[in-house]
């Protein structure tokens, strides 16, 4: 069966976040940082019971398809 959610490695690669950090005395977990990044770029997700953002694979694939330029049909005579 194919996966319907991004796995941990894919989510890390997508967000570029592999661990949490502390800034100005405030500690953020990896999952909090990933959720903030996903909100910023507009990818929908649902936090699970452990606070990990869960992203549907179709959300990422549909975003990529929407950004792809669409080629209109053109007769062969008009192509150069």
mmJSON file of the N, C-alpha and C atoms, coordinates in Angstrom:
{"data_MODEL":{"atom_site":{
"group_PDB":["ATOM","ATOM","ATOM","ATOM","ATOM","ATOM","ATOM","ATOM","ATOM","ATOM","ATOM","ATOM","ATOM","ATOM","ATOM","ATOM","ATOM","ATOM","ATOM","ATOM","ATOM","ATOM","ATOM","ATOM","ATOM","ATOM","ATOM","ATOM","ATOM","ATOM","ATOM","ATOM","ATOM","ATOM","ATOM","ATOM","ATOM","ATOM","ATOM","ATOM","ATOM","ATOM","ATOM","ATOM","ATOM","ATOM","ATOM","ATOM","ATOM","ATOM","ATOM","ATOM","ATOM","ATOM","ATOM","ATOM","ATOM","ATOM","ATOM","ATOM","ATOM","ATOM","ATOM","ATOM","ATOM","ATOM","ATOM","ATOM","ATOM","ATOM","ATOM","ATOM","ATOM","ATOM","ATOM","ATOM","ATOM","ATOM","ATOM","ATOM","ATOM","ATOM","ATOM","ATOM","ATOM","ATOM","ATOM","ATOM","ATOM","ATOM","ATOM","ATOM","ATOM","ATOM","ATOM","ATOM","ATOM","ATOM","ATOM","ATOM","ATOM","ATOM","ATOM","ATOM","ATOM","ATOM","ATOM","ATOM","ATOM","ATOM","ATOM","ATOM","ATOM","ATOM","ATOM","ATOM","ATOM","ATOM","ATOM","ATOM","ATOM","ATOM","ATOM","ATOM","ATOM","ATOM","ATOM","ATOM","ATOM","ATOM","ATOM","ATOM","ATOM","ATOM","ATOM","ATOM","ATOM","ATOM","ATOM","ATOM","ATOM","ATOM","ATOM","ATOM","ATOM","ATOM","ATOM","ATOM","ATOM","ATOM","ATOM","ATOM","ATOM","ATOM","ATOM","ATOM","ATOM","ATOM","ATOM","ATOM","ATOM","ATOM","ATOM","ATOM","ATOM","ATOM","ATOM","ATOM","ATOM","ATOM","ATOM","ATOM","ATOM","ATOM","ATOM","ATOM","ATOM","ATOM","ATOM","ATOM","ATOM","ATOM","ATOM","ATOM","ATOM","ATOM","ATOM","ATOM","ATOM","ATOM","ATOM","ATOM","ATOM","ATOM","ATOM","ATOM","ATOM","ATOM","ATOM","ATOM","ATOM","ATOM","ATOM","ATOM","ATOM","ATOM","ATOM","ATOM","ATOM","ATOM","ATOM","ATOM","ATOM","ATOM","ATOM","ATOM","ATOM","ATOM","ATOM","ATOM","ATOM","ATOM","ATOM","ATOM","ATOM","ATOM","ATOM","ATOM","ATOM","ATOM","ATOM","ATOM","ATOM","ATOM","ATOM","ATOM","ATOM","ATOM","ATOM","ATOM"],
"id":[1,2,3,4,5,6,7,8,9,10,11,12,13,14,15,16,17,18,19,20,21,22,23,24,25,26,27,28,29,30,31,32,33,34,35,36,37,38,39,40,41,42,43,44,45,46,47,48,49,50,51,52,53,54,55,56,57,58,59,60,61,62,63,64,65,66,67,68,69,70,71,72,73,74,75,76,77,78,79,80,81,82,83,84,85,86,87,88,89,90,91,92,93,94,95,96,97,98,99,100,101,102,103,104,105,106,107,108,109,110,111,112,113,114,115,116,117,118,119,120,121,122,123,124,125,126,127,128,129,130,131,132,133,134,135,136,137,138,139,140,141,142,143,144,145,146,147,148,149,150,151,152,153,154,155,156,157,158,159,160,161,162,163,164,165,166,167,168,169,170,171,172,173,174,175,176,177,178,179,180,181,182,183,184,185,186,187,188,189,190,191,192,193,194,195,196,197,198,199,200,201,202,203,204,205,206,207,208,209,210,211,212,213,214,215,216,217,218,219,220,221,222,223,224,225,226,227,228,229,230,231,232,233,234,235,236,237,238,239,240],
"type_symbol":["N","C","C","N","C","C","N","C","C","N","C","C","N","C","C","N","C","C","N","C","C","N","C","C","N","C","C","N","C","C","N","C","C","N","C","C","N","C","C","N","C","C","N","C","C","N","C","C","N","C","C","N","C","C","N","C","C","N","C","C","N","C","C","N","C","C","N","C","C","N","C","C","N","C","C","N","C","C","N","C","C","N","C","C","N","C","C","N","C","C","N","C","C","N","C","C","N","C","C","N","C","C","N","C","C","N","C","C","N","C","C","N","C","C","N","C","C","N","C","C","N","C","C","N","C","C","N","C","C","N","C","C","N","C","C","N","C","C","N","C","C","N","C","C","N","C","C","N","C","C","N","C","C","N","C","C","N","C","C","N","C","C","N","C","C","N","C","C","N","C","C","N","C","C","N","C","C","N","C","C","N","C","C","N","C","C","N","C","C","N","C","C","N","C","C","N","C","C","N","C","C","N","C","C","N","C","C","N","C","C","N","C","C","N","C","C","N","C","C","N","C","C","N","C","C","N","C","C","N","C","C","N","C","C","N","C","C","N","C","C"],
"label_atom_id":["N","CA","C","N","CA","C","N","CA","C","N","CA","C","N","CA","C","N","CA","C","N","CA","C","N","CA","C","N","CA","C","N","CA","C","N","CA","C","N","CA","C","N","CA","C","N","CA","C","N","CA","C","N","CA","C","N","CA","C","N","CA","C","N","CA","C","N","CA","C","N","CA","C","N","CA","C","N","CA","C","N","CA","C","N","CA","C","N","CA","C","N","CA","C","N","CA","C","N","CA","C","N","CA","C","N","CA","C","N","CA","C","N","CA","C","N","CA","C","N","CA","C","N","CA","C","N","CA","C","N","CA","C","N","CA","C","N","CA","C","N","CA","C","N","CA","C","N","CA","C","N","CA","C","N","CA","C","N","CA","C","N","CA","C","N","CA","C","N","CA","C","N","CA","C","N","CA","C","N","CA","C","N","CA","C","N","CA","C","N","CA","C","N","CA","C","N","CA","C","N","CA","C","N","CA","C","N","CA","C","N","CA","C","N","CA","C","N","CA","C","N","CA","C","N","CA","C","N","CA","C","N","CA","C","N","CA","C","N","CA","C","N","CA","C","N","CA","C","N","CA","C","N","CA","C","N","CA","C","N","CA","C","N","CA","C","N","CA","C","N","CA","C","N","CA","C","N","CA","C"],
"label_alt_id":[null,null,null,null,null,null,null,null,null,null,null,null,null,null,null,null,null,null,null,null,null,null,null,null,null,null,null,null,null,null,null,null,null,null,null,null,null,null,null,null,null,null,null,null,null,null,null,null,null,null,null,null,null,null,null,null,null,null,null,null,null,null,null,null,null,null,null,null,null,null,null,null,null,null,null,null,null,null,null,null,null,null,null,null,null,null,null,null,null,null,null,null,null,null,null,null,null,null,null,null,null,null,null,null,null,null,null,null,null,null,null,null,null,null,null,null,null,null,null,null,null,null,null,null,null,null,null,null,null,null,null,null,null,null,null,null,null,null,null,null,null,null,null,null,null,null,null,null,null,null,null,null,null,null,null,null,null,null,null,null,null,null,null,null,null,null,null,null,null,null,null,null,null,null,null,null,null,null,null,null,null,null,null,null,null,null,null,null,null,null,null,null,null,null,null,null,null,null,null,null,null,null,null,null,null,null,null,null,null,null,null,null,null,null,null,null,null,null,null,null,null,null,null,null,null,null,null,null,null,null,null,null,null,null,null,null,null,null,null,null],
"label_comp_id":["UNK","UNK","UNK","UNK","UNK","UNK","UNK","UNK","UNK","UNK","UNK","UNK","UNK","UNK","UNK","UNK","UNK","UNK","UNK","UNK","UNK","UNK","UNK","UNK","UNK","UNK","UNK","UNK","UNK","UNK","UNK","UNK","UNK","UNK","UNK","UNK","UNK","UNK","UNK","UNK","UNK","UNK","UNK","UNK","UNK","UNK","UNK","UNK","UNK","UNK","UNK","UNK","UNK","UNK","UNK","UNK","UNK","UNK","UNK","UNK","UNK","UNK","UNK","UNK","UNK","UNK","UNK","UNK","UNK","UNK","UNK","UNK","UNK","UNK","UNK","UNK","UNK","UNK","UNK","UNK","UNK","UNK","UNK","UNK","UNK","UNK","UNK","UNK","UNK","UNK","UNK","UNK","UNK","UNK","UNK","UNK","UNK","UNK","UNK","UNK","UNK","UNK","UNK","UNK","UNK","UNK","UNK","UNK","UNK","UNK","UNK","UNK","UNK","UNK","UNK","UNK","UNK","UNK","UNK","UNK","UNK","UNK","UNK","UNK","UNK","UNK","UNK","UNK","UNK","UNK","UNK","UNK","UNK","UNK","UNK","UNK","UNK","UNK","UNK","UNK","UNK","UNK","UNK","UNK","UNK","UNK","UNK","UNK","UNK","UNK","UNK","UNK","UNK","UNK","UNK","UNK","UNK","UNK","UNK","UNK","UNK","UNK","UNK","UNK","UNK","UNK","UNK","UNK","UNK","UNK","UNK","UNK","UNK","UNK","UNK","UNK","UNK","UNK","UNK","UNK","UNK","UNK","UNK","UNK","UNK","UNK","UNK","UNK","UNK","UNK","UNK","UNK","UNK","UNK","UNK","UNK","UNK","UNK","UNK","UNK","UNK","UNK","UNK","UNK","UNK","UNK","UNK","UNK","UNK","UNK","UNK","UNK","UNK","UNK","UNK","UNK","UNK","UNK","UNK","UNK","UNK","UNK","UNK","UNK","UNK","UNK","UNK","UNK","UNK","UNK","UNK","UNK","UNK","UNK","UNK","UNK","UNK","UNK","UNK","UNK"],
"label_asym_id":["A","A","A","A","A","A","A","A","A","A","A","A","A","A","A","A","A","A","A","A","A","A","A","A","A","A","A","A","A","A","A","A","A","A","A","A","A","A","A","A","A","A","A","A","A","A","A","A","A","A","A","A","A","A","A","A","A","A","A","A","A","A","A","A","A","A","A","A","A","A","A","A","A","A","A","A","A","A","A","A","A","A","A","A","A","A","A","A","A","A","A","A","A","A","A","A","A","A","A","A","A","A","A","A","A","A","A","A","A","A","A","A","A","A","A","A","A","A","A","A","A","A","A","A","A","A","A","A","A","A","A","A","A","A","A","A","A","A","A","A","A","A","A","A","A","A","A","A","A","A","A","A","A","A","A","A","A","A","A","A","A","A","A","A","A","A","A","A","A","A","A","A","A","A","A","A","A","A","A","A","A","A","A","A","A","A","A","A","A","A","A","A","A","A","A","A","A","A","A","A","A","A","A","A","A","A","A","A","A","A","A","A","A","A","A","A","A","A","A","A","A","A","A","A","A","A","A","A","A","A","A","A","A","A","A","A","A","A","A","A"],
"label_entity_id":["1","1","1","1","1","1","1","1","1","1","1","1","1","1","1","1","1","1","1","1","1","1","1","1","1","1","1","1","1","1","1","1","1","1","1","1","1","1","1","1","1","1","1","1","1","1","1","1","1","1","1","1","1","1","1","1","1","1","1","1","1","1","1","1","1","1","1","1","1","1","1","1","1","1","1","1","1","1","1","1","1","1","1","1","1","1","1","1","1","1","1","1","1","1","1","1","1","1","1","1","1","1","1","1","1","1","1","1","1","1","1","1","1","1","1","1","1","1","1","1","1","1","1","1","1","1","1","1","1","1","1","1","1","1","1","1","1","1","1","1","1","1","1","1","1","1","1","1","1","1","1","1","1","1","1","1","1","1","1","1","1","1","1","1","1","1","1","1","1","1","1","1","1","1","1","1","1","1","1","1","1","1","1","1","1","1","1","1","1","1","1","1","1","1","1","1","1","1","1","1","1","1","1","1","1","1","1","1","1","1","1","1","1","1","1","1","1","1","1","1","1","1","1","1","1","1","1","1","1","1","1","1","1","1","1","1","1","1","1","1"],
"label_seq_id":[1,1,1,2,2,2,3,3,3,4,4,4,5,5,5,6,6,6,7,7,7,8,8,8,9,9,9,10,10,10,11,11,11,12,12,12,13,13,13,14,14,14,15,15,15,16,16,16,17,17,17,18,18,18,19,19,19,20,20,20,21,21,21,22,22,22,23,23,23,24,24,24,25,25,25,26,26,26,27,27,27,28,28,28,29,29,29,30,30,30,31,31,31,32,32,32,33,33,33,34,34,34,35,35,35,36,36,36,37,37,37,38,38,38,39,39,39,40,40,40,41,41,41,42,42,42,43,43,43,44,44,44,45,45,45,46,46,46,47,47,47,48,48,48,49,49,49,50,50,50,51,51,51,52,52,52,53,53,53,54,54,54,55,55,55,56,56,56,57,57,57,58,58,58,59,59,59,60,60,60,61,61,61,62,62,62,63,63,63,64,64,64,65,65,65,66,66,66,67,67,67,68,68,68,69,69,69,70,70,70,71,71,71,72,72,72,73,73,73,74,74,74,75,75,75,76,76,76,77,77,77,78,78,78,79,79,79,80,80,80],
"pdbx_PDB_ins_code":[null,null,null,null,null,null,null,null,null,null,null,null,null,null,null,null,null,null,null,null,null,null,null,null,null,null,null,null,null,null,null,null,null,null,null,null,null,null,null,null,null,null,null,null,null,null,null,null,null,null,null,null,null,null,null,null,null,null,null,null,null,null,null,null,null,null,null,null,null,null,null,null,null,null,null,null,null,null,null,null,null,null,null,null,null,null,null,null,null,null,null,null,null,null,null,null,null,null,null,null,null,null,null,null,null,null,null,null,null,null,null,null,null,null,null,null,null,null,null,null,null,null,null,null,null,null,null,null,null,null,null,null,null,null,null,null,null,null,null,null,null,null,null,null,null,null,null,null,null,null,null,null,null,null,null,null,null,null,null,null,null,null,null,null,null,null,null,null,null,null,null,null,null,null,null,null,null,null,null,null,null,null,null,null,null,null,null,null,null,null,null,null,null,null,null,null,null,null,null,null,null,null,null,null,null,null,null,null,null,null,null,null,null,null,null,null,null,null,null,null,null,null,null,null,null,null,null,null,null,null,null,null,null,null,null,null,null,null,null,null],
"Cartn_x":[0.843,0.0,0.888,0.562,1.366,1.045,2.003,1.847,0.936,0.107,-0.728,-0.241,0.696,1.264,2.762,3.332,4.779,5.399,6.475,7.171,8.086,8.708,9.557,10.686,11.345,12.47,12.005,10.864,10.339,9.931,9.33,8.935,10.166,11.196,12.455,13.054,13.035,13.605,12.78,11.458,10.584,10.785,10.851,10.959,12.393,13.345,14.74,15.044,14.12,14.261,14.408,15.551,15.81,15.895,15.955,15.972,15.5,15.144,14.677,15.835,15.509,16.559,16.038,16.948,16.608,17.039,16.084,16.38,15.803,16.607,16.198,15.591,16.159,15.706,14.437,13.894,12.663,13.017,12.67,12.969,11.803,12.117,11.113,11.512,10.526,10.801,10.856,11.405,11.481,10.087,9.121,7.764,7.065,7.325,6.777,7.339,8.634,9.272,8.759,8.581,8.064,6.636,5.8,4.421,4.398,5.246,5.305,5.723,6.701,7.157,6.054,5.362,4.279,3.168,2.829,1.832,2.302,3.567,4.136,4.056,4.317,4.308,2.955,1.989,0.625,0.342,1.101,0.818,-0.04,-1.23,-2.111,-1.562,-1.784,-1.352,-2.267,-2.186,-2.922,-1.914,-1.874,-0.97,-1.557,-0.729,-1.236,-1.162,-1.491,-1.531,-0.171,0.906,2.246,2.775,1.974,2.376,3.123,3.258,3.956,3.003,3.441,2.572,2.456,1.225,0.958,0.479,1.207,0.92,0.518,-0.611,-1.026,-0.099,0.28,1.12,0.414,-0.888,-1.647,-1.602,-1.44,-1.339,-0.072,1.007,2.271,2.234,1.682,1.617,0.688,-0.46,-1.388,-0.798,-0.019,0.637,1.659,2.419,3.419,2.733,1.614,0.903,0.294,-0.177,-0.78,0.268,1.5,2.551,3.172,2.947,3.541,2.86,3.643,3.031,2.25,1.11,0.265,0.575,0.784,1.042,-0.279,-0.633,-1.847,-1.59,-2.647,-2.524,-2.215,-1.352,-0.98,-0.808,-1.378,-1.215,0.246,0.601,1.981,2.498,1.623,2.019,2.541,2.017,2.389,3.641,4.042,5.229,6.49,7.456,8.725,9.854],
"Cartn_y":[-1.179,0.0,1.241,2.208,3.419,4.319,5.134,6.041,7.198,7.643,8.807,10.033,9.824,10.921,11.006,12.201,12.347,11.67,10.94,10.338,11.39,11.04,11.987,12.539,11.665,12.103,13.076,12.816,13.705,15.052,15.028,16.276,17.093,16.41,17.094,17.731,17.012,17.508,18.683,18.582,19.644,20.932,20.822,22.027,22.481,21.56,21.893,21.93,21.41,21.44,20.009,19.727,18.37,18.274,19.439,19.435,20.783,20.812,22.041,22.952,24.112,25.038,25.962,26.709,27.703,29.062,30.001,31.368,32.328,33.256,34.269,33.62,32.497,31.813,31.002,30.958,30.201,28.953,27.789,26.532,26.14,25.796,25.298,23.9,23.021,21.671,21.664,20.611,20.416,20.498,19.862,19.808,21.174,21.961,23.315,24.171,24.034,24.803,24.369,23.056,22.565,23.068,23.042,23.52,24.996,25.799,27.226,27.434,26.663,26.788,26.38,25.28,24.835,25.879,26.509,27.584,28.737,29.081,30.208,29.993,28.763,28.521,28.021,27.865,27.542,26.083,25.181,23.756,23.288,22.75,22.32,21.088,21.058,19.927,19.831,18.707,18.49,18.029,18.681,18.182,16.916,15.887,14.666,14.807,13.751,13.795,14.107,13.816,14.098,15.461,16.202,17.524,17.545,16.386,16.31,16.725,17.612,17.972,16.8,16.48,15.39,16.022,15.742,16.343,15.242,15.446,14.513,14.659,13.556,13.574,14.318,14.165,14.84,16.363,16.885,18.343,18.877,18.123,18.551,18.327,17.204,16.915,17.882,18.214,19.127,20.525,20.909,22.222,22.277,21.2,21.144,21.178,20.466,20.449,21.807,22.514,23.83,24.855,24.679,25.623,25.36,24.177,23.83,24.638,25.194,25.942,25.01,25.488,24.678,25.018,23.984,24.152,24.0,25.001,24.919,24.141,23.631,22.887,23.868,23.449,24.263,23.332,23.673,22.801,22.684,21.564,21.314,22.368,22.924,23.922,25.189,25.496,26.717,26.54,25.312,25.072,25.371,25.969,26.268,25.455],
"Cartn_z":[0.0,0.0,0.0,-0.814,-0.872,0.321,0.669,1.797,1.411,2.366,2.106,2.868,3.815,4.585,4.326,4.462,4.38,5.597,5.397,6.534,7.17,8.298,9.027,8.163,7.414,6.585,5.5,4.893,3.849,4.423,5.609,6.253,6.65,7.143,7.465,6.217,5.114,3.859,3.318,3.401,2.917,3.698,5.016,5.858,6.065,5.931,6.206,7.694,8.501,9.96,10.46,11.1,11.587,13.104,13.767,15.239,15.757,17.012,17.64,17.996,18.553,18.955,20.049,20.629,21.644,21.133,21.094,20.668,21.699,22.118,23.099,24.339,24.747,25.953,25.789,24.584,24.323,23.539,24.095,23.425,22.526,21.281,20.337,19.914,19.882,19.417,17.895,17.368,15.915,15.311,15.96,15.409,15.463,16.487,16.548,15.42,15.183,14.113,12.746,12.545,11.271,11.045,12.086,11.956,11.573,12.203,11.876,10.421,9.958,8.575,7.595,7.885,7.008,6.932,8.07,8.06,7.176,7.305,6.558,5.047,4.589,3.141,2.631,3.54,3.121,2.831,3.41,3.23,4.398,4.111,5.198,5.921,7.23,8.046,9.254,9.935,11.179,12.216,13.387,14.428,15.053,15.212,15.84,17.362,18.093,19.553,20.176,19.478,19.994,19.551,18.788,18.346,17.026,16.389,15.102,13.991,13.083,11.959,10.975,10.628,9.682,8.382,7.304,6.001,5.025,4.376,3.333,2.129,1.552,0.362,-0.77,-0.854,-1.913,-1.774,-0.546,-0.357,-1.004,-0.908,-1.506,-3.011,-3.437,-4.876,-5.596,-5.014,-5.682,-5.752,-4.748,-4.763,-5.887,-6.059,-7.126,-8.486,-8.633,-9.918,-10.225,-9.197,-9.413,-9.829,-9.387,-9.724,-11.089,-11.647,-12.934,-14.045,-14.956,-16.049,-16.967,-17.406,-18.279,-19.731,-20.503,-21.927,-22.671,-23.43,-24.238,-25.524,-26.101,-27.344,-28.469,-29.349,-30.5,-31.692,-32.852,-34.012,-34.428,-35.017,-35.419,-36.398,-37.21,-38.182,-37.511,-36.319,-35.608,-34.762,-34.509,-33.672,-34.453,-33.805,-34.486,-33.917],
"occupancy":[1.0,1.0,1.0,1.0,1.0,1.0,1.0,1.0,1.0,1.0,1.0,1.0,1.0,1.0,1.0,1.0,1.0,1.0,1.0,1.0,1.0,1.0,1.0,1.0,1.0,1.0,1.0,1.0,1.0,1.0,1.0,1.0,1.0,1.0,1.0,1.0,1.0,1.0,1.0,1.0,1.0,1.0,1.0,1.0,1.0,1.0,1.0,1.0,1.0,1.0,1.0,1.0,1.0,1.0,1.0,1.0,1.0,1.0,1.0,1.0,1.0,1.0,1.0,1.0,1.0,1.0,1.0,1.0,1.0,1.0,1.0,1.0,1.0,1.0,1.0,1.0,1.0,1.0,1.0,1.0,1.0,1.0,1.0,1.0,1.0,1.0,1.0,1.0,1.0,1.0,1.0,1.0,1.0,1.0,1.0,1.0,1.0,1.0,1.0,1.0,1.0,1.0,1.0,1.0,1.0,1.0,1.0,1.0,1.0,1.0,1.0,1.0,1.0,1.0,1.0,1.0,1.0,1.0,1.0,1.0,1.0,1.0,1.0,1.0,1.0,1.0,1.0,1.0,1.0,1.0,1.0,1.0,1.0,1.0,1.0,1.0,1.0,1.0,1.0,1.0,1.0,1.0,1.0,1.0,1.0,1.0,1.0,1.0,1.0,1.0,1.0,1.0,1.0,1.0,1.0,1.0,1.0,1.0,1.0,1.0,1.0,1.0,1.0,1.0,1.0,1.0,1.0,1.0,1.0,1.0,1.0,1.0,1.0,1.0,1.0,1.0,1.0,1.0,1.0,1.0,1.0,1.0,1.0,1.0,1.0,1.0,1.0,1.0,1.0,1.0,1.0,1.0,1.0,1.0,1.0,1.0,1.0,1.0,1.0,1.0,1.0,1.0,1.0,1.0,1.0,1.0,1.0,1.0,1.0,1.0,1.0,1.0,1.0,1.0,1.0,1.0,1.0,1.0,1.0,1.0,1.0,1.0,1.0,1.0,1.0,1.0,1.0,1.0,1.0,1.0,1.0,1.0,1.0,1.0,1.0,1.0,1.0,1.0,1.0,1.0],
"B_iso_or_equiv":[0.0,0.0,0.0,0.0,0.0,0.0,0.0,0.0,0.0,0.0,0.0,0.0,0.0,0.0,0.0,0.0,0.0,0.0,0.0,0.0,0.0,0.0,0.0,0.0,0.0,0.0,0.0,0.0,0.0,0.0,0.0,0.0,0.0,0.0,0.0,0.0,0.0,0.0,0.0,0.0,0.0,0.0,0.0,0.0,0.0,0.0,0.0,0.0,0.0,0.0,0.0,0.0,0.0,0.0,0.0,0.0,0.0,0.0,0.0,0.0,0.0,0.0,0.0,0.0,0.0,0.0,0.0,0.0,0.0,0.0,0.0,0.0,0.0,0.0,0.0,0.0,0.0,0.0,0.0,0.0,0.0,0.0,0.0,0.0,0.0,0.0,0.0,0.0,0.0,0.0,0.0,0.0,0.0,0.0,0.0,0.0,0.0,0.0,0.0,0.0,0.0,0.0,0.0,0.0,0.0,0.0,0.0,0.0,0.0,0.0,0.0,0.0,0.0,0.0,0.0,0.0,0.0,0.0,0.0,0.0,0.0,0.0,0.0,0.0,0.0,0.0,0.0,0.0,0.0,0.0,0.0,0.0,0.0,0.0,0.0,0.0,0.0,0.0,0.0,0.0,0.0,0.0,0.0,0.0,0.0,0.0,0.0,0.0,0.0,0.0,0.0,0.0,0.0,0.0,0.0,0.0,0.0,0.0,0.0,0.0,0.0,0.0,0.0,0.0,0.0,0.0,0.0,0.0,0.0,0.0,0.0,0.0,0.0,0.0,0.0,0.0,0.0,0.0,0.0,0.0,0.0,0.0,0.0,0.0,0.0,0.0,0.0,0.0,0.0,0.0,0.0,0.0,0.0,0.0,0.0,0.0,0.0,0.0,0.0,0.0,0.0,0.0,0.0,0.0,0.0,0.0,0.0,0.0,0.0,0.0,0.0,0.0,0.0,0.0,0.0,0.0,0.0,0.0,0.0,0.0,0.0,0.0,0.0,0.0,0.0,0.0,0.0,0.0,0.0,0.0,0.0,0.0,0.0,0.0,0.0,0.0,0.0,0.0,0.0,0.0],
"pdbx_formal_charge":[null,null,null,null,null,null,null,null,null,null,null,null,null,null,null,null,null,null,null,null,null,null,null,null,null,null,null,null,null,null,null,null,null,null,null,null,null,null,null,null,null,null,null,null,null,null,null,null,null,null,null,null,null,null,null,null,null,null,null,null,null,null,null,null,null,null,null,null,null,null,null,null,null,null,null,null,null,null,null,null,null,null,null,null,null,null,null,null,null,null,null,null,null,null,null,null,null,null,null,null,null,null,null,null,null,null,null,null,null,null,null,null,null,null,null,null,null,null,null,null,null,null,null,null,null,null,null,null,null,null,null,null,null,null,null,null,null,null,null,null,null,null,null,null,null,null,null,null,null,null,null,null,null,null,null,null,null,null,null,null,null,null,null,null,null,null,null,null,null,null,null,null,null,null,null,null,null,null,null,null,null,null,null,null,null,null,null,null,null,null,null,null,null,null,null,null,null,null,null,null,null,null,null,null,null,null,null,null,null,null,null,null,null,null,null,null,null,null,null,null,null,null,null,null,null,null,null,null,null,null,null,null,null,null,null,null,null,null,null,null],
"auth_seq_id":[1,1,1,2,2,2,3,3,3,4,4,4,5,5,5,6,6,6,7,7,7,8,8,8,9,9,9,10,10,10,11,11,11,12,12,12,13,13,13,14,14,14,15,15,15,16,16,16,17,17,17,18,18,18,19,19,19,20,20,20,21,21,21,22,22,22,23,23,23,24,24,24,25,25,25,26,26,26,27,27,27,28,28,28,29,29,29,30,30,30,31,31,31,32,32,32,33,33,33,34,34,34,35,35,35,36,36,36,37,37,37,38,38,38,39,39,39,40,40,40,41,41,41,42,42,42,43,43,43,44,44,44,45,45,45,46,46,46,47,47,47,48,48,48,49,49,49,50,50,50,51,51,51,52,52,52,53,53,53,54,54,54,55,55,55,56,56,56,57,57,57,58,58,58,59,59,59,60,60,60,61,61,61,62,62,62,63,63,63,64,64,64,65,65,65,66,66,66,67,67,67,68,68,68,69,69,69,70,70,70,71,71,71,72,72,72,73,73,73,74,74,74,75,75,75,76,76,76,77,77,77,78,78,78,79,79,79,80,80,80],
"auth_comp_id":["UNK","UNK","UNK","UNK","UNK","UNK","UNK","UNK","UNK","UNK","UNK","UNK","UNK","UNK","UNK","UNK","UNK","UNK","UNK","UNK","UNK","UNK","UNK","UNK","UNK","UNK","UNK","UNK","UNK","UNK","UNK","UNK","UNK","UNK","UNK","UNK","UNK","UNK","UNK","UNK","UNK","UNK","UNK","UNK","UNK","UNK","UNK","UNK","UNK","UNK","UNK","UNK","UNK","UNK","UNK","UNK","UNK","UNK","UNK","UNK","UNK","UNK","UNK","UNK","UNK","UNK","UNK","UNK","UNK","UNK","UNK","UNK","UNK","UNK","UNK","UNK","UNK","UNK","UNK","UNK","UNK","UNK","UNK","UNK","UNK","UNK","UNK","UNK","UNK","UNK","UNK","UNK","UNK","UNK","UNK","UNK","UNK","UNK","UNK","UNK","UNK","UNK","UNK","UNK","UNK","UNK","UNK","UNK","UNK","UNK","UNK","UNK","UNK","UNK","UNK","UNK","UNK","UNK","UNK","UNK","UNK","UNK","UNK","UNK","UNK","UNK","UNK","UNK","UNK","UNK","UNK","UNK","UNK","UNK","UNK","UNK","UNK","UNK","UNK","UNK","UNK","UNK","UNK","UNK","UNK","UNK","UNK","UNK","UNK","UNK","UNK","UNK","UNK","UNK","UNK","UNK","UNK","UNK","UNK","UNK","UNK","UNK","UNK","UNK","UNK","UNK","UNK","UNK","UNK","UNK","UNK","UNK","UNK","UNK","UNK","UNK","UNK","UNK","UNK","UNK","UNK","UNK","UNK","UNK","UNK","UNK","UNK","UNK","UNK","UNK","UNK","UNK","UNK","UNK","UNK","UNK","UNK","UNK","UNK","UNK","UNK","UNK","UNK","UNK","UNK","UNK","UNK","UNK","UNK","UNK","UNK","UNK","UNK","UNK","UNK","UNK","UNK","UNK","UNK","UNK","UNK","UNK","UNK","UNK","UNK","UNK","UNK","UNK","UNK","UNK","UNK","UNK","UNK","UNK","UNK","UNK","UNK","UNK","UNK","UNK"],
"auth_asym_id":["A","A","A","A","A","A","A","A","A","A","A","A","A","A","A","A","A","A","A","A","A","A","A","A","A","A","A","A","A","A","A","A","A","A","A","A","A","A","A","A","A","A","A","A","A","A","A","A","A","A","A","A","A","A","A","A","A","A","A","A","A","A","A","A","A","A","A","A","A","A","A","A","A","A","A","A","A","A","A","A","A","A","A","A","A","A","A","A","A","A","A","A","A","A","A","A","A","A","A","A","A","A","A","A","A","A","A","A","A","A","A","A","A","A","A","A","A","A","A","A","A","A","A","A","A","A","A","A","A","A","A","A","A","A","A","A","A","A","A","A","A","A","A","A","A","A","A","A","A","A","A","A","A","A","A","A","A","A","A","A","A","A","A","A","A","A","A","A","A","A","A","A","A","A","A","A","A","A","A","A","A","A","A","A","A","A","A","A","A","A","A","A","A","A","A","A","A","A","A","A","A","A","A","A","A","A","A","A","A","A","A","A","A","A","A","A","A","A","A","A","A","A","A","A","A","A","A","A","A","A","A","A","A","A","A","A","A","A","A","A"],
"auth_atom_id":["N","CA","C","N","CA","C","N","CA","C","N","CA","C","N","CA","C","N","CA","C","N","CA","C","N","CA","C","N","CA","C","N","CA","C","N","CA","C","N","CA","C","N","CA","C","N","CA","C","N","CA","C","N","CA","C","N","CA","C","N","CA","C","N","CA","C","N","CA","C","N","CA","C","N","CA","C","N","CA","C","N","CA","C","N","CA","C","N","CA","C","N","CA","C","N","CA","C","N","CA","C","N","CA","C","N","CA","C","N","CA","C","N","CA","C","N","CA","C","N","CA","C","N","CA","C","N","CA","C","N","CA","C","N","CA","C","N","CA","C","N","CA","C","N","CA","C","N","CA","C","N","CA","C","N","CA","C","N","CA","C","N","CA","C","N","CA","C","N","CA","C","N","CA","C","N","CA","C","N","CA","C","N","CA","C","N","CA","C","N","CA","C","N","CA","C","N","CA","C","N","CA","C","N","CA","C","N","CA","C","N","CA","C","N","CA","C","N","CA","C","N","CA","C","N","CA","C","N","CA","C","N","CA","C","N","CA","C","N","CA","C","N","CA","C","N","CA","C","N","CA","C","N","CA","C","N","CA","C","N","CA","C","N","CA","C","N","CA","C","N","CA","C","N","CA","C","N","CA","C"],
"pdbx_PDB_model_num":[1,1,1,1,1,1,1,1,1,1,1,1,1,1,1,1,1,1,1,1,1,1,1,1,1,1,1,1,1,1,1,1,1,1,1,1,1,1,1,1,1,1,1,1,1,1,1,1,1,1,1,1,1,1,1,1,1,1,1,1,1,1,1,1,1,1,1,1,1,1,1,1,1,1,1,1,1,1,1,1,1,1,1,1,1,1,1,1,1,1,1,1,1,1,1,1,1,1,1,1,1,1,1,1,1,1,1,1,1,1,1,1,1,1,1,1,1,1,1,1,1,1,1,1,1,1,1,1,1,1,1,1,1,1,1,1,1,1,1,1,1,1,1,1,1,1,1,1,1,1,1,1,1,1,1,1,1,1,1,1,1,1,1,1,1,1,1,1,1,1,1,1,1,1,1,1,1,1,1,1,1,1,1,1,1,1,1,1,1,1,1,1,1,1,1,1,1,1,1,1,1,1,1,1,1,1,1,1,1,1,1,1,1,1,1,1,1,1,1,1,1,1,1,1,1,1,1,1,1,1,1,1,1,1,1,1,1,1,1,1]
}}}
